[in-house]
Amino acid sequence: MDFGKKLFSQTLIRGAQEYPDRPAVTCRDTTLTYSQLKMAADRCTVKLVKAGFARGDKAILWGFNGIEWIVSFFGIVQAGGVAALMNYGLKSQNVSDLSKMVDASWGIIGGNTISIADKDAAVKALAEGGIPVQHIFPATAFVGPDAFAPLTAEETALLEEALTRSNPEDSQVIIYTTGTTSIPKAVLQSSRSILSNAEGAMEILKNDIGSSICLALPMFHSYGLMVAHCYLAMGRHVHITPLLKPDTLMGMIYEHHITDMCSVGAIYSMLTTMPEFEQKLAGQLSMCIVGGGFTTPVEMMRFEKLLGGGKFLVGYGQTECSPVISVECGADPLEKRAVSVGRSLPNHEVRIWNEGTGFAETGEIGEIVVKGPSLMNGYYGLPQEMQAIDQDGWLHTGDLGRFDEDGMLQFAGRIKDIIIKSGENISPVEIEKALLEQPQIREAKVMGAAHPIWNESVEACVVLKTDQLDEDDLRARLKQKIGSFKVPSHFFVFDSFPLNENGKLNQRLLHKLMLERLYESNLSAALDEGLRILDLRVLNRSYVIVSSCSMIEQLASQLGFDEEKAGKIRLSVEEMLTDRIDNAFEENGIIRMEVLLMPEWLRLRFTDTGRKYSLEAEDASFSAKIILANVDSYSSGENEKGETIYSLDYVYDEGFDVKDYLMRFKEGK
């Protein structure tokens, strides 16, 4: 069957005709059969049409996974509209902004992080996004007591007219990307793109798909939406839950004897660590689809062993491809599945592209590009130069990969994640794999950070299996596997990595946290050596001395010294400069004055080429005595040029932490 030429409504029609009494969707304690799902969706469509819903209208669908969500989705697209799928975890302002972005004129609100606390606040968020209040409905309005009531002749006519409004090429779904850009893009998908993607995935998985699936993915995400359509198109039973909690998922799988599961690696990892995993899930699940793969081949092998006969099948994709690009099947040997992301969908063309040289040969790394019926219709509202599909119809994924000799695609990282250190291109994925082979490391993410000399430094974030990390030993081990220049400069240990609402790594937030840790680490090292914050050349002029001393006094106040101590610091600096200018030079001269922050004290350092100034001598000058009376510590020496260096140190007031002060100053606090 060519699902790529069909509409979403035809999936419902076929299900209701071929297996009307078979369970289609279950959420919590509610189950709809295929005939009930079609009846509820049809009535939703009729209600929208009666309310004035027109062809091409965009409706925000904002809620947790649920029966009402699925019914509302089918209701919108059957009415010829566009369902804009909103992340249920967004803040009100984000929802308003994204509604405006796509010119939405309707809204359906299910349970979400805003509405469960304040229904009026959720309505207000959509209204501020430009949606008329009379066009905003609660999702529960479409699953009420009349959801399965037969349509009247008039309503049947309205439904039949609505079903003629769309064709398979029309944009009927908007999914907001959750990628690496600060502003999400609105991806336009059609029934053709989503259903042809489901068709291709079904062709690869036809011998692996069981009778039911636990869909542990948010349905506002392209991956969750496609898998749901894949299983519904095959007449299978789809189980969903509003929130992706491991204990809820485990209970659902065990109670309903579910055969398949689809989720991300983090969810599977949490399930396998639960005390009842072996009792309730081992031996029950026969197929587990995982998006993005596992952190290491060894981890996948371990999970499969824990599963007790079931298989993990890895898929790879992008929202722009609706979303699957490749997926594995159960017939693939474990050693292949552990290091690949599967074969490309049969009704698509996937190639490896290198700018300047063209398509790559087997085994060569380059950008993954895709052509086929699953491609999006484009990004809503963006000009041609910002679209990801080129003039020849290839979607440029921005991901790196290569095909092995068996046609299995291997993922090699993101193009934009490549770290350029001293002119060398470094793949974070290579370093991450080397890190994850170390017995003390559970998770690893390698990222670049700006560096004044190397352009970028290599930095690693890790989650440990052990209590401590021996960095010297780890560096030595890594040098045996990768080039020395690829070994990370720092290893930042986290209890866990931040995840987004889809259960995927929140790389943007992790990178921010890493940069904060790096700044703090560099700051500590700089303070230990003396962080120079001021470097002045003081001329032999009295007015220059006055202004310089005033600057130092203000700085001392900012560093937590009280008024009396700041005044003493100014006085000692003034006497130092006056005496050096009077005694070190016969004519005009220059004295270098540096201000350094140390971990426990403020250091003022003076350098000149005059005769050495001895503060310790019994016949010390009046100025020297003033200086000694006001400093906490004094020392002198010579630099490599033979110049005399004088250091005046002032201990910070109790309770003042200079590193904390600089961290807060950086954050503008």
N, C-alpha and C positions, 0 to 999 in steps of 0.2 A: 504494500500500500504506500502510495506517495503522499506522505503527510505534508510535504512541502507545498502541495497545491491545495491544501485544505484550510479551513477556518477553525478557530477554537470551538465554535458552536457545533461543528460536525463531529468533534470528539464526543461531545455530550450526546448528540443524536445517535451516534453509533453505539455508545455504551448503553443507552436506554433501550435500544432495539435488540441488541444481542445478549445482554445479561442484565435485565432490568432489576432483578432482586438481589444481585450480587452486591456486597458492601463496597462502596467506592472510597469514602473518606470517614475516618474516625478521629475525633478530638475529645479528649477526656471521656465523658460518658455518653457522647452523642455520635451516632453513626448514621450516615446517609447512604442509601443504595444508589445505584446509577440512575434509576428512574427518579428518585427523590431529588438527587443533585440537579438533574435537568429541570424538574418542575420548579425548584426554588430559584434557579438561575433565570429561567424564563419569566417568572413573576417579578424578579428584580429588574429585568430588562423592561418589562411593561411599566412598572412603577416609575422608572427613570424617564421613559418616553412620555408618559402622561404628565410628568413634571416639567417637560419641555426640553429634555436632553436631545441634542441634535448630532448628526454625523460629524465626526472630527472633534467633538468637545473633549476636553481633557479633565479627568476626574482624579483628584488625589485620593489614593487608597492608603490609609494610615492606621496600622494596627498590628497586633501580635498575630502569629499563625492561629487560624481557627476556622471553623465551618463557615462563619459569616464572612471571613476574608475571601475564601474560595468562591462562595456564592456571589459576593459583590464583584469579584474580578470577572467572572463569566458574564454577570449582568451588564457590566460596563462595555466589554468588548462586543457582546452580542448586539448592543444598541448602536454599534458603529463608532464608539468612542475610543479614547486613549486612556488606559489606566496608568497613572503616574504613581509608582510604588514607592512609598515613603518609609524610610527607616523608622521603626517604632521607638528607637532610643534617642531621637533628636530632640533638641531644645526648641521651644516655641519660635524663637527668632529664626532658627535655621529652617524650620518648616515654612514660615512666612516667606523667607527669601527664595526657597526652592519652588514654592508655588508660583511666585511671581516670575521666576526664571522661565517656566514653561507655559505661562499664560493660562493657568488652570482656572476653570470656571465652575467646577463642582468638587465636592469633597465628601468622602465617606469615612467616618471615624469609628474604628474599633477600639479595643483596649490597647493603650500604649502608655508610655511612661508619663505622659502629661494627663491624659484623660482619666486614668485610674485615680488620680489625686484630685482633679478638678475638670469636670466635663466642659464647663464654660470656658476655661482657659484654652482647651483644645479647639473649641469652636472659634474663639477669638484669634487664635494663631492662624487658622485658615482664612478668616475674614480679613485679617491684616495682610494676608497674601493676595487679596483681590477677589476672593470668592464670595458671592452674595450669600448672606446668611440663609436665605430660603433654598439655596442649593446645597446646603450642608446637611447630611443625614447620619444618624447613628447606624452602624453596620447591623445592629440587632433588628433594625426595621425590616431587613430582608430575610430574616429567619424566624419570623413570628408564627403564630398559629395558622395564618392564611398562606404560608409559604408553599404548601402542597395542595392548595385548593385548585380545582380545575379552572382554566381560563374561560371566560365568556367568549362568545363569537366575536364581539368587538375587540376584546383583548388579544384573541388569537390573530386577528387581522393586523393589529398593531405590532405584534411579535414578528409575524411573517414579513411585514414591511421593513422592520428594523434589521432583520437578518439579510436583507438584500443591500444594505448600505455599505458593506465592506467587501474588499477583495483581499486575497492572501498577501499582496504586496504592501498594503496600507500599513502605516505605523500605528500600532494598537497598544503598544506598551512603552512606557518610559521608565528606565532604570537608572538611578543615579550611581555613578561610579564611586567607589570608595578607595581609589588608588592613591597615588603619591602626590597629586596636586592639591593645593590648599582649597580650591573651589571645585566641587564635583562637576563632572560633565553629565548632561542628560542624554543617555543613549536611547535612540529610537529603534525599537524592534517591531517586527511584524509577526503575524501568525505563521507565515512562511519560514521566517528565520528560526523561530523557537521550535516549531513542529518538525522542520527538516533536521534540526539539531537533535531532537529526540529520536527521529528516525535513524540517523546515523549511529547514535549511541546504542539504540536497540539492536541494530545489526551486529555490532561488535559483542554486545552482552547477551545476545539471544539465548545462549546455552547456560547462562549464569543467573538470570533473573528468576527470582522465586515468586511466591504467591502474594507476598506483602512486603511493605517497606516501612521502616522507621525513618521519616524524613527529618533528620536533626539539623536542619538548616532554616534560616529565615526565608520566607517565601517572597519577601521584597527583593531578595537577591536573585540574580539571573540563574544561578546554579540550582537553588531550591525550586524555582519556578519551572525550569526545564525538566528536572527529574520528576516532579509531580505530574507534568503532562506526559512524560514518557510512560510512567506506570498507569496513568488513567487511560492512555491510548491503547494499552495492552490489557485493559480490564482487570488490573490488579487492585489490591486494597492498600490505600495510602493512610498511614498513621502519622498525625502531627501533634505537636504540643505547643502551647503559647510561649513557654520559656524553656530554653535548652539546659535544664538542670540534669546532671548525671543520674541522680537517684530517681527522678521522674522518668527519664529515658529507660533506665534499667527495668523499672517496674512495668513500663508499657511493653517493652520487648518480651519480657518474661510472661506477663499475663496474657498477651494476645498471640503468643507463639509466632512472633514476626520472624521472617526468614532473612530479610535483607536490611541493610542500613546504609544511609548516605550522610556523611558529615565531614568535618575537618579533623586533622590529626590531633589537635588539642582536646577535642571531645573524646576521641577514642582513648587517648592517654589517661584522661580523668576516669573513664569507665574501668580501665584495666587495673587501676589502683584501688578500686572500691572493694571492701571485704567480701561482698557477695558475688563478685564477678564470676568466679569459677563455678559457683553453685547455680547461678541464674542464667548466665549468658554463654559460658564455654560449651561448645557443642550444639548450640541452638542456631546462632547466626551462620548462614552458609556463604553470604557475600557481603562485604563491606566496601563501599566505594568511598574513596578519600580524595578530597580536592587538595592539590598542593603537595601531596606526598608526605613522607615521614622525614624526620631530621637525618636519619642515617639508614642505610640498608640493614644494619644489624637490628635497629629498632623495629623495622617492619617485620623482619624474621621472628623477632621475639613476640610481637603482637600476634602474628599468625599462629605461632605455637600455642599461645594462650587461648586463642580462639577455638582450638580443638577441632580442626577439620575444615573450618571456613577459610575463605581467601580474602585478602585485601587487594583491591584493584584501584590503582592510582589514575586519576584523571587530571588533565591540564586544560586550562581555557582562559578566556577573558570575556567580560560582559559584552564587549563589542562583537563577539562571535556567538553570542546567545546560549551558552558561553563555551561549550566544550569544543576543544580543538583535537584532543587525542585522549584515548582511554585504553586501559589494559583489559584483557579478558582472562578468565580462569585457566585457559589452555596454555597461557604463557608461563614458562618455568619461573620459579620463585627468584632465581638468581638474576633473571632479566627484569622481572617486575620490581625488584628491590632497587634498581639503579635507573629506571626509566619512567616515563610518564605515558607510555603506551603507543598505540598506532593511531595515525590520523583517521578521522571519520571517513568512511568509504565514499560519501558523496561530496567530499571536499578535496582541495589540493593544498598541501602544506609543503613549503620549501624553505631552504636556508639561504638567506641573501646576504651578500657582502657588498657594500657600496664600493663602486669602482671596478670590481671583478665579476659581479653578477651572481648567479646562483651557484652555491657551493656543492662540492662533491660529497659523497658519503664519508662521514667521519670528521668533516671540517665544521668548525664553529662559526656561526653567524647569526643574524637576526632571523627569528621565526616569522614567516609571512604566510598568510592564509587567503585562499580564494574559495568561494562557494556560496550556497544558498543560505547559510546561517549568518552571514554578515549583516550587521546593523544597517539601517537606512541612513545613519549618520548621527552627528551630535546636534541636538536641537539648538538652533539660534547661533551656531558658530559658522564663521566664514569658511570657504573652501580650503584656505591655507592652514586652517587649524583642524581639518578632518584627518583621520588616520588611514583612510583608504585612498590609494594613489590612483592615477588616471587609468591604470591598467587593471584596476579592480582588486589589487592586493591589499589586505589589511596588514599594516606594519605594527607588530605587537610591542616592539620595544624590548622584547625578551631575547636572550641568547640561547641557542640550542644546537644540537647536531643529531643526525640519524646514524644509528649503527648499521652494521651489515645485514641485520634482520629487519630493518625498517622500523625499529623502535626509536622513538624520540627521547632524547636525553636533555633535560633542562640544565642550562649553564649560567643562569643569573639574568639580572636586568642590565640593559645597556647603560642606563643612567647610574647604576650602582657601581660600575667599574671605578676603581680607585686609581688615580694617576699619581704615582709617587716617583719623583725625580725623572719624569718622562717615561716610566714603565707602566704599562697597563696591567693592573692586578685584579683578578676575579675574586670577589669575596666568597663565592661558593666553594672554590678550591680550598681556601683557608678554613671555612666552616666545616668542611668534610674532614680535614685534618684534625681540627679541634674535637669533633664529635667522636673520633676514634680513640680519644684519650679516656681512660677509665673514670676519671673524676668529673667529667663534664656531661651534663644531661642535655642542655640546649646551648646553642651558640648563634650569634649574629654578628657579622663583621661589617663595619661601615667606615667610611673615610671622614676625616676632619681636616679643615684648613690648616696648613702648616707654612710658616714663613720661609722655610728653606726648601722643603721637599714638594711644595704645592699641596700635597695631601699626605696625612699620616694614616697608617692602618690601625684601627682600633677595634677591640673585640668586647662584646657583651656576652656573659656566660651565666648559665644557671648550673649549679654544682650538684653532683650526687653525694659528695663528701662534705665535711664541715669546713675544710680549709683548702686553699689552693697554693701549691708550691710553684710560684711563677718561674723561678730559675730552672727548675726541673722541666716545667712545661715548655719553656723556650727551647731548652736543649732537645726535647723530643720533637718539637715542631721543625727544628732545623734539619732533622733527619728526613723529613717528608717534603718540605717546601723550601724555597730559596730563603736565605737569611733576610733579604730585604722585604719579604712578605710577612715575616713574623710580626704580630701586632706590637705596637709600642706600649699599650696598656691592656690589662684585662679587668673589666669592670664587672663585679659579681652582683647579680640580682637574685632575689628570692624566686621571682617569676617574671616573665616578660608580659608587658601590657597587651591585651587583646582588644579588638574592636567588637562591635555588636554581632559580627558574623563569626566570631570565634577565631578570626585570623590575627596574626601578629600585627599590632599597631606600630608599624615601622616608623612613622613620623614621630610618634610620641617617644618611642624607644631612642630614636636618634637625638631628640631634644634632651632626654634624661642623660644620655651618654655624653653629650656636649657639656652639660652642667657638671657631670662627674669629672670630665677632662679638664674643664676650667678650674675646678677645685683642686685637682691633682697638680696641675701646672702652677697654680697659685701657691700651693704648699711648698713646691720645689723652689719657686722664685723667692718666697719669704725666707726659706732656709739659707739661701745664698745672699739675700738682701735684695728686695724688690726696689729698684731705683725708680722713683716717681718724679724726681726733679733734678735737673742738671744745669747749673747756672755758671756763667763766667762773670765774676764780680769785678767791675772796673775800680780803679783808684779814684773814686769820687764819693764824697760823703752822701750825696742825695741817693746814690745807688745803694749804699749800705742801708739807709733808712727804709727804702721800698722793699729791699730783700728781707730785712728783719720783720717788717709788717706782714709780708707774705708767709713767713715761717710761723709767726704767732697765730695767724688765722688757720693755718694747716694743723698746728698743734691742737687748737680748739676742736677742729673737726675730728681729730683722732682721739677724742675723749679726755684730753688733759683739762683739768679745771683752770679757772682764770689765773690763779696764782702761779701754777706750774707753767702754763703757757707764757706768762710774763717772764718767768725765770729763763725759759728756753730762748725767748727773744733777747734777753739781756746777755746771755752767754754767747749767742751768735754775734750780737753787735760788738762785744768786746773782742771776740776772736777775729772778726773781719778788720776791726780798727787796728788792733795790734799787728796783724799780719801786714796790712797795707803800710803802717808806719815803720815797721821793722824789716820786712822782707824785701822791700824795693827802695832803691834810692830815687828812682823816677817812676813814672806811670807804669803800673803792672796789672796783671790779671790773676785773680785767685779763683780756682774752680771750687764750687760748693755743690755737693750732691746730697739729696735727701733719700734715705733708704728705709724701707719698712722691713723690720726683722720680726720673727714670730713673737718676741716678748718685749721688744723695745724699739724706739725710734732712733735712728742713727743719722747724724749730720756729719758728713765727711768733707774735709777741706784739703786741697792739694795746691802746692806752689813750689817754685824753684828757689826760694830765698833760703837764708840760713835757718837751720833747724830751730824751732821754737820749743823750749823746754819748760813745760808747765810744772815739772816735779822739782826743779832746782830751788834751793833755799832762797836764792835771790830773785825768785820769779817776780815778774812785774805785777803791778796792781791789777791789770786786766786779767792776768793769769789766775790770780787769786779769786777774782769774781767768777771766772769760768769754773774753777774747781769747786766753788761753793754751790754751784747750780746744776752740775751734771751728776748723773748716777754712776757713770763710768767713763774713763778717758784712756785712749791708747794712741800710739803713733808708730809709724813704720815708713817703709819706702816701697814705691812701685817699681816696675821693670825699667822705667826710665831714670831711676835714681831720684825721683821727686819725693819730697816728704809728704806723708799722708797723716792727717790728724782726724781721729774719730771721737765724736762726742755722743754718748748714748744716754737716752732718757727712757726709763722703764714705764710702760703703759700703766694707767691707773687700774686698780684691782677691778675685775669684772669686764674689762674691755678686751674683746677678742678681735684682733686686726683682720683675721681671715673672714670671720663672720661679717665684719664691717664691709669688707671689699665685696663679698658675695651679695650683700644687701644693696650695696651701691651699684653693682652691676645690674641688679633687677629693678633699680630705680626706687628703692624703698628708703 
